[in-house]
Amino acid sequence: MDSTLQHKQLFTPLRNFRIYDFFSADELHTKNGDNIPFISWPDGVPCLVANLYILQLLKRRGRGGGELSRTGSKCGTLGQYALQFGQLLNYCYHRKIAVIDLTDSNFTDFIHKLRTQKSTRFPEREQTTPNNVIAVGKACLEFLEFVGKFYGDDNFVAEHGTISITKRRLPASKNSPGPLRGYSLDHHSFGATARTHTRNPITPTRISMLRAAAAELTQSSHIKNRRSLFISLLEHTGARRGEIANLTVSDIRIAIRMKQPKLRMITLKRGNPAERLIPVTKLLLSEGIRYIDIYRAAIIRRHRQPDHGFLLISETTGKPLTMAYLTNEMGLMRHRAKIEEQACAHMFRHTFITNLFIALITRHHLENASAFRHEMIMNAIFFEEIRQITGHKDPWSLVPYIHLAFKQLSGFTNVMASINRSKVLEIFDQKHEELLRQLEQGMPVPEYKSRYDELVRLRDEDLLIASERES
């Protein structure tokens, strides 16, 4: 890879940090600045203009009108912006060019290098896609526009400016009836966008392949059960990786004591993390309890350190698993399962939400996507049910799932009367298959019988709960 474009993270998250808000009545007021990215040059010297730009981004509205997310070890959406224009800072540093001294030719060269650099792991492949190059380029232009204003040069990034751009108005989203959404900065070096390939929901067959791979990858009972629980949480909660990383032992224990269990999730993808409660089965929660009491407890005792309370932990350190670690786990399982097409954690979320919409369509007897959208907007209780389960704040971001759900329903010859009950039976079958696999691998027969009886008991409880939820 070109040393001038090393994809190096140039920022560190600021912890327990407060920033200036306003001064009034001889009193300085501050606001929460926790977990914002603090940016330095590759030699460690702070980059003043980049950090001022981050403060500017704090005022930008994100999805649903909230602040840009800055949660997680990578500082959320703010960190994503920092990673994108950080590549331009790397370019300037290695070329010994001050950011304000960049020319149109320099910027064109930067984009060309982004487009043509090769992967370090697979030298025959490009490092990134054309659409990602354009996304980075646009983020850099917005940063450079701020740089120009900071130095008093309004012509630095402008039409026919030092860095010559084309500014075009953005129409409302095709899913949203709102007004214009601002403007986009384009540059002649970007070229045409490639066709966008959206992630499809993951199929039951692929999930079964991943589960089998999780059991085959290691001899460690802790890691086997942790990976199985991770897949189950993805499949049956629709949670994001970071949300699963934030789950705690107490979340599982509190949920399983409920008459109709609901699992607390800290919703990411918002400026200020919120909580939501997701209806879950006791079968799922019992898997979590088993992992906690048998495998997780052994690791905590081994490392002799205070229990931090997070659910999924490392076998070697006892520390909580990060979102990046969970991403790597999914990659390992996919490789072992020999799944050539895309199979990532977020595809489980697409499947979960699509299935949720199929259930809602069936329950409310909605005939088409237009009727669903009308119900979602006009019926506050209906939308609150969706929002509480999925964590979406903007109803229009859910529209693609509506169409996908109706597309799947149109291919059914016989829609089951109860989606909730079918989900319970599906989980029961999955857990029974895992038990049979462990029996084949040497599990004592008495233990198998005991765990099978427990599965049957939990299945019957969950079927009763499903009936009560539908009544």
C-alpha positions in Angstrom: 0.0 0.0 0.0 1.2 3.5 -0.7 2.8 4.9 2.5 1.1 8.3 1.9 -2.3 6.6 2.2 -1.8 4.3 5.2 -5.2 3.6 6.6 -4.0 4.5 10.1 -6.4 5.7 12.7 -5.1 9.2 13.6 -7.5 9.8 16.6 -7.9 8.7 20.1 -11.3 8.8 22.0 -11.4 11.5 24.7 -12.9 10.0 27.9 -14.8 11.9 30.6 -14.4 15.1 28.6 -16.4 18.3 28.6 -16.4 21.0 26.0 -17.4 24.7 25.9 -21.0 25.4 25.3 -21.7 29.1 26.1 -21.0 31.9 28.6 -23.8 33.6 30.3 -24.2 35.7 33.5 -20.5 35.4 34.3 -20.8 31.7 34.2 -19.1 29.2 31.8 -21.5 26.5 30.6 -20.1 23.2 29.3 -21.6 20.1 27.7 -20.7 16.5 27.4 -17.8 15.8 25.0 -17.2 12.2 26.1 -15.8 9.9 23.4 -15.2 12.5 20.7 -12.2 11.7 18.5 -9.0 13.8 19.2 -7.0 13.9 16.0 -3.2 14.1 15.7 -0.8 14.0 12.8 1.1 10.7 12.2 4.0 12.0 14.3 1.6 12.5 17.3 1.3 16.3 17.1 -2.3 17.5 17.5 -4.0 18.7 14.3 -5.7 21.9 15.3 -7.9 22.5 12.3 -9.1 18.8 12.2 -10.1 19.0 15.9 -12.0 22.2 15.3 -13.8 20.5 12.4 -14.8 17.6 14.8 -16.3 20.3 17.1 -18.2 21.6 14.1 -19.5 18.1 13.3 -20.9 17.9 16.8 -23.6 20.4 15.6 -24.5 18.3 12.6 -27.8 16.4 12.8 -27.8 12.7 12.2 -30.5 10.1 11.7 -33.9 11.2 13.1 -32.5 14.7 13.9 -30.2 13.6 16.7 -26.5 14.2 17.1 -24.0 12.2 15.2 -23.2 9.0 17.1 -19.9 8.8 19.0 -20.4 5.5 20.8 -18.1 2.6 20.9 -14.3 2.2 20.7 -14.3 3.8 17.2 -16.3 6.9 18.3 -19.3 6.0 16.1 -20.2 8.2 13.1 -17.8 10.9 14.2 -15.0 8.4 14.2 -16.0 7.3 10.7 -15.6 10.9 9.5 -12.3 11.1 11.2 -11.1 7.9 9.5 -12.2 9.2 6.1 -10.5 12.6 6.1 -7.6 11.2 8.1 -6.5 9.5 4.9 -6.1 13.0 3.4 -4.1 14.1 6.5 -1.8 11.1 6.0 -1.3 12.1 2.3 -0.5 15.7 3.3 1.9 14.7 6.1 3.9 12.3 3.9 4.0 14.8 1.0 4.9 17.6 3.4 2.0 19.8 2.2 0.0 22.0 4.5 -3.7 21.3 4.2 -4.4 24.9 3.1 -1.7 24.6 0.4 -3.4 21.7 -1.4 -4.1 22.3 -5.1 -6.7 20.7 -7.4 -3.9 18.7 -8.9 -2.9 17.4 -5.4 -6.5 16.4 -4.6 -6.9 14.6 -7.9 -3.6 12.7 -7.2 -5.0 11.8 -3.7 -8.2 10.3 -5.2 -6.2 8.5 -7.9 -4.0 6.8 -5.2 -7.1 5.9 -3.2 -8.6 4.2 -6.3 -5.5 2.3 -7.4 -4.0 1.2 -4.2 -3.9 -2.6 -3.7 -4.9 -4.7 -0.7 -2.1 -5.8 1.6 -3.8 -9.2 2.1 -4.8 -9.8 -1.5 -2.4 -7.9 -3.8 -4.5 -8.8 -6.9 -7.5 -6.8 -5.5 -8.1 -3.1 -5.0 -8.0 -1.9 -1.4 -11.4 -0.3 -1.6 -14.5 0.0 -3.9 -15.2 2.9 -6.3 -18.2 3.9 -4.1 -16.0 4.0 -1.0 -13.5 6.1 -2.8 -16.2 8.6 -3.6 -17.5 8.5 0.0 -14.0 9.3 1.3 -13.5 12.0 -1.3 -16.8 13.8 -0.4 -15.9 13.6 3.3 -12.5 15.2 2.5 -14.1 18.0 0.4 -16.4 18.9 3.3 -13.4 19.0 5.6 -11.4 21.1 3.1 -14.4 23.5 2.8 -14.1 24.0 6.5 -10.3 24.5 6.3 -10.8 27.2 3.7 -13.3 29.1 5.8 -11.0 28.7 8.9 -8.2 30.4 7.0 -10.5 33.0 5.4 -10.3 31.7 1.9 -13.9 31.1 0.7 -12.5 30.2 -2.7 -10.4 27.3 -1.5 -13.1 24.7 -2.2 -15.6 26.2 -4.6 -16.9 26.1 -8.1 -13.9 27.3 -10.2 -12.0 27.6 -6.9 -8.5 26.4 -5.9 -10.0 22.9 -5.5 -12.7 23.1 -8.2 -15.9 21.3 -7.2 -19.5 21.1 -8.4 -22.2 21.7 -5.8 -25.6 20.2 -6.3 -28.7 20.1 -4.2 -29.8 16.8 -2.8 -33.4 15.9 -3.3 -35.5 14.4 -0.5 -35.0 10.7 0.1 -37.1 8.5 -2.2 -38.6 7.0 0.9 -39.3 10.3 2.6 -41.7 13.1 1.6 -39.5 15.8 3.3 -37.8 18.9 1.8 -34.4 19.1 0.2 -31.6 17.5 2.3 -28.8 20.1 1.7 -26.1 19.8 -1.0 -23.4 17.4 -2.1 -19.8 18.3 -3.2 -18.5 16.6 -6.3 -15.1 16.6 -7.9 -14.1 15.7 -11.5 -11.7 13.0 -10.1 -14.5 10.9 -8.6 -15.9 9.4 -11.8 -19.1 7.5 -11.9 -20.6 5.7 -9.0 -20.9 1.9 -9.2 -24.1 0.2 -8.7 -24.9 -0.1 -5.0 -25.2 -3.7 -3.7 -27.4 -3.7 -0.7 -27.0 -6.5 1.9 -29.7 -9.1 1.7 -31.1 -10.9 4.8 -29.1 -13.9 5.8 -30.8 -17.3 5.0 -31.5 -20.1 7.5 -29.1 -22.3 5.6 -26.2 -19.9 6.0 -27.1 -19.6 9.7 -26.9 -23.3 10.1 -23.6 -23.4 8.3 -22.2 -20.7 10.7 -23.4 -22.6 13.7 -21.7 -25.8 12.6 -18.5 -23.8 11.9 -18.6 -22.3 15.3 -18.5 -25.8 16.9 -15.7 -27.0 14.6 -13.3 -24.1 15.0 -12.0 -24.8 18.5 -11.9 -27.4 21.2 -12.6 -24.7 23.9 -16.0 -25.3 25.4 -16.1 -21.6 26.5 -15.5 -20.3 22.9 -17.9 -22.8 21.3 -20.7 -21.7 23.6 -19.9 -18.0 23.4 -20.0 -18.2 19.6 -23.3 -20.1 19.6 -24.7 -17.4 22.0 -23.4 -14.6 19.7 -25.2 -16.2 16.7 -28.4 -16.7 18.7 -28.4 -13.1 19.9 -27.9 -11.8 16.4 -30.6 -14.0 15.0 -33.3 -13.5 17.7 -32.8 -9.9 18.8 -31.9 -8.1 15.6 -29.2 -6.2 17.6 -26.1 -4.6 16.1 -22.7 -5.9 17.0 -21.9 -3.0 19.3 -25.2 -3.5 21.1 -24.5 -7.1 21.7 -21.0 -6.2 23.0 -22.7 -3.9 25.5 -25.0 -6.6 26.9 -24.5 -7.4 30.5 -25.0 -10.4 32.8 -27.7 -8.5 34.7 -29.6 -7.8 31.4 -30.0 -11.6 30.9 -30.9 -12.3 34.5 -33.5 -9.5 34.7 -35.1 -10.6 31.4 -35.5 -14.3 32.4 -37.3 -13.4 35.6 -40.0 -11.5 33.6 -43.4 -13.2 32.9 -43.1 -12.0 29.2 -39.3 -11.6 28.8 -37.9 -8.5 27.2 -34.1 -8.0 26.8 -32.7 -4.5 27.4 -30.5 -3.2 24.6 -28.5 0.1 24.5 -29.4 1.5 21.1 -26.5 2.7 19.0 -26.6 4.8 15.8 -27.8 7.8 17.8 -26.0 10.8 19.3 -27.2 9.9 22.8 -27.5 6.2 23.5 -31.0 5.2 24.3 -32.5 2.0 25.6 -35.1 -0.4 24.1 -36.7 -3.6 25.2 -36.9 -6.5 22.8 -39.3 -9.4 23.3 -37.3 -12.6 23.5 -37.8 -16.3 24.3 -36.8 -18.1 27.5 -35.0 -20.6 25.2 -32.7 -17.8 24.2 -32.2 -16.5 27.7 -31.6 -20.0 29.1 -28.7 -20.3 26.6 -27.3 -17.0 28.0 -27.7 -18.2 31.6 -25.9 -21.4 30.9 -23.0 -19.5 29.3 -22.9 -17.1 32.3 -23.0 -19.7 35.1 -20.8 -22.4 33.6 -18.3 -21.0 31.0 -18.1 -17.3 31.7 -17.9 -17.8 35.5 -14.9 -20.2 35.1 -13.0 -17.5 33.1 -13.8 -14.8 35.7 -12.5 -17.0 38.5 -9.4 -18.0 36.6 -8.3 -14.4 36.1 -9.1 -13.3 39.6 -10.2 -9.9 38.8 -13.4 -7.9 39.6 -16.3 -8.8 37.4 -17.0 -6.0 35.0 -20.5 -7.4 34.3 -20.3 -7.6 30.5 -21.8 -10.7 28.9 -19.3 -11.9 26.2 -15.7 -12.1 27.4 -12.3 -13.2 26.2 -11.1 -16.6 27.3 -7.5 -15.4 27.5 -8.0 -12.1 29.3 -11.5 -12.1 30.8 -12.1 -8.7 29.3 -15.3 -7.7 27.4 -15.3 -8.5 23.7 -15.2 -5.4 21.5 -17.3 -4.8 18.4 -14.2 -5.3 16.2 -13.5 -8.7 17.9 -17.1 -9.8 17.2 -16.6 -8.8 13.5 -13.5 -10.9 13.3 -15.4 -13.8 15.0 -18.0 -13.7 12.2 -15.3 -13.6 9.6 -13.6 -16.7 11.1 -16.9 -18.6 11.1 -17.7 -17.6 7.6 -14.3 -18.8 6.4 -14.6 -22.1 8.2 -18.1 -22.6 6.7 -16.7 -21.9 3.2 -19.4 -19.3 2.5 -18.2 -17.5 -0.5 -20.9 -14.8 -0.7 -21.3 -12.1 1.9 -22.3 -13.3 5.4 -21.8 -10.6 8.1 -23.4 -9.8 11.4 -25.6 -7.0 10.1 -27.4 -9.4 7.7 -28.9 -11.0 10.7 -30.5 -7.7 11.6 -32.0 -7.4 8.1 -33.5 -10.9 8.5 -34.8 -10.1 12.0 -36.5 -6.9 10.9 -37.9 -8.4 7.7 -39.4 -11.3 9.8 -40.8 -8.7 12.2 -42.6 -6.9 9.4 -44.0 -10.2 8.0 -45.4 -10.8 11.5 -46.9 -7.3 11.7 -48.4 -7.5 8.1 -50.0 -10.8 9.1 -51.3 -9.6 12.4 -52.8 -6.4 11.1 -54.0 -7.8 7.8 -52.2 -5.2 5.8 -52.6 -5.7 2.1 -49.7 -3.7 0.5 -46.7 -1.6 1.3 -48.7 1.6 1.0 -51.1 0.4 3.7 -48.2 -0.5 6.0 -46.6 2.9 5.6 -49.9 4.6 6.3 -50.3 2.5 9.5 -46.7 3.2 10.6 -47.1 7.0 10.2 -50.7 7.4 11.4 -50.7 4.9 14.3 -48.3 6.0 17.0 -48.7 2.8 19.0 -47.9 0.7 15.9 -44.8 2.7 15.1 -43.7 2.7 18.8 -43.8 -1.1 18.8 -41.5 -1.2 15.7 -39.2 1.5 17.1 -38.9 -0.3 20.5 -37.8 -3.5 18.9 -35.6 -2.3 16.1 -34.2 0.9 17.6 -35.0 3.0 14.5 -35.9 6.6 15.2 -36.7 7.6 11.6 -39.7 5.7 10.2 -38.6 6.3 6.6 -35.4 4.3 7.1 -37.6 1.3 7.5 -39.4 1.5 4.1 -37.0 -0.9 2.3 -37.9 -3.6 4.9 -41.6 -3.1 4.2 -41.1 -3.9 0.5 -38.8 -6.8 1.3 -41.4 -8.3 3.7 -44.2 -8.0 1.1 -42.0 -9.5 -1.5 -41.3 -12.5 0.7 -45.0 -12.8 1.6 -46.1 -12.8 -2.0 -44.1 -16.0 -2.5 -45.8 -17.9 0.3 -48.7 -20.2 -0.5 -49.6 -20.6 3.1 -48.7 -18.0 5.7 -48.5 -19.6 9.2 -51.2 -18.3 11.6 -48.6 -17.4 14.2 -45.2 -16.1 13.4 -44.3 -15.9 17.1 -45.1 -19.6 17.7 -43.2 -20.6 14.6 -40.1 -18.7 15.9 -40.3 -20.6 19.2 -40.4 -23.9 17.4 -37.5 -22.8 15.2 -35.4 -22.0 18.2 -36.3 -25.3 19.8 -35.3 -27.2 16.8 -31.9 -25.3 16.6 -31.2 -26.0 20.3 -32.1 -29.7 19.9 -29.8 -30.1 16.9 -27.0 -28.6 18.9 -27.7 -31.1 21.8 -27.7 -34.0 19.3 -24.4 -32.8 17.9 -22.9 -32.6 21.4 -24.3 -36.1 22.2 -22.5 -37.4 19.1 -19.3 -35.7 20.4 -19.5 -37.5 23.7 -22.0 -35.8 26.0 -23.2 -38.2 28.7 -26.7 -39.5 28.0 -28.1 -38.5 31.4 -26.9 -34.9 30.8 -28.5 -35.0 27.3 -31.8 -36.2 28.7 -31.8 -33.5 31.5 -31.1 -30.7 29.0 -33.6 -32.0 26.5 -36.3 -32.0 29.2 -35.4 -28.4 30.1 -35.7 -27.4 26.4 -39.1 -28.9 26.2 -40.2 -27.1 29.4 -38.9 -23.7 28.1 -40.5 -24.4 24.7 -43.9 -24.9 26.3 -43.5 -21.7 28.3 -42.5 -19.7 25.3 -45.5 -21.1 23.3 -47.8 -19.9 26.1 -46.2 -16.5 26.1 -46.5 -16.3 22.3 -50.2 -17.0 22.5 -50.7 -14.4 25.2 -48.9 -11.8 23.1 -51.2 -12.4 20.2 -54.4 -12.3 22.2 
